[in-house]
Amino acid sequence: MDNLALTPLTGILLLLVMIFAGRAFRENWKAQEEGWQKRAWLYGLPAAFCFFALALIPLAN
């Protein structure tokens, strides 16, 4: 675990996934159409995972 670090490319990919999944989560939450809760979980979990990965795993130089 000592050499665990994100490469810049991995960091950018995680950031993009977080942005698009977070936006889809927010749109489903606002619309609240039929089955919105399942879709919110489907988009919310990857967004949360990417956020915590970016916040807690350092970036490599």
C-alpha positions as CSV (number, residue, x, y, z in Angstrom):
1,M,0.0,0.0,0.0
2,D,3.0,2.3,0.3
3,N,3.4,2.7,-3.4
4,L,-0.3,3.2,-4.1
5,A,-0.6,6.4,-6.3
6,L,-2.8,7.5,-9.2
7,T,-1.1,8.4,-12.4
8,P,-2.2,11.7,-14.0
9,L,-4.2,9.8,-16.7
10,T,-6.0,7.8,-14.1
11,G,-6.8,10.9,-12.1
12,I,-8.2,12.6,-15.2
13,L,-10.3,9.5,-16.0
14,L,-11.6,9.3,-12.4
15,L,-12.4,13.1,-12.5
16,L,-14.4,12.7,-15.8
17,V,-16.3,9.7,-14.4
18,M,-17.1,11.6,-11.3
19,I,-18.4,14.6,-13.3
20,F,-20.6,12.7,-15.6
21,A,-21.9,10.3,-13.0
22,G,-22.6,13.1,-10.6
23,R,-24.4,15.1,-13.2
24,A,-26.6,12.1,-14.1
25,F,-27.3,11.5,-10.4
26,R,-28.4,15.1,-9.9
27,E,-30.6,15.0,-13.0
28,N,-32.3,11.8,-11.9
29,W,-32.8,13.2,-8.4
30,K,-34.4,16.4,-9.7
31,A,-36.7,14.7,-12.2
32,Q,-37.8,11.9,-9.8
33,E,-39.4,9.9,-12.6
34,E,-40.4,6.2,-12.2
35,G,-37.5,4.2,-10.9
36,W,-35.3,7.2,-10.2
37,Q,-34.0,5.8,-6.9
38,K,-32.3,2.8,-8.6
39,R,-30.8,5.1,-11.3
40,A,-29.6,7.5,-8.5
41,W,-27.8,4.6,-6.8
42,L,-26.4,3.4,-10.2
43,Y,-24.9,6.9,-10.8
44,G,-24.2,7.9,-7.2
45,L,-22.0,5.0,-6.2
46,P,-19.4,5.5,-9.0
47,A,-19.4,9.3,-8.4
48,A,-18.8,8.7,-4.7
49,F,-16.1,6.1,-5.3
50,C,-14.3,8.4,-7.7
51,F,-14.5,11.4,-5.3
52,F,-13.0,9.4,-2.4
53,A,-10.3,7.9,-4.6
54,L,-9.3,11.3,-5.8
55,A,-9.4,12.7,-2.3
56,L,-7.6,9.9,-0.5
57,I,-5.1,8.4,-3.0
58,P,-2.2,10.7,-3.8
59,L,-1.2,11.5,-7.4
60,A,2.1,10.2,-8.7
61,N,4.6,12.7,-10.2
